[in-house]
Amino acid sequence: MAEAPSKARRPRADAERNRQRLLDAARSVFARDGAAASLEEIARTAGVGIGTLYRHFPQRDDLIEAVYRQAIGQLGEAADRLSESEAPVDAIREWLLLFID
């Protein structure tokens, strides 16, 4: 008899905060030191232990991919927002500044 699929539980609020802090720290440290940046430095910058980093991102590539996906998502959201509220030239200029950052 097959078991009913369990409902995916939402992560605890502190786990979500830690994950976001790790992503923010990784984005900053990767921008400064490149993709080979120290994972220990990323954890330290985020204010968490290295075990917390590995719990969220078991491989360096997992962290890099998550940072990339978040950045692309933010650019997409900004494009939607800017296209609704800005003159086209101003919207493109603002979006490009976000892209460069």
Secondary structure, DSSP 8 states (H G I E B T S, - for coil): ------------HHHHHHHHHHHHHHHHHHHHH-TT--HHHHHHHHTS-HHHHHHH-SSHHHHHHHHHHHHHHHHHHHHHHHHHHS-HHHHHHHHHHHHH-
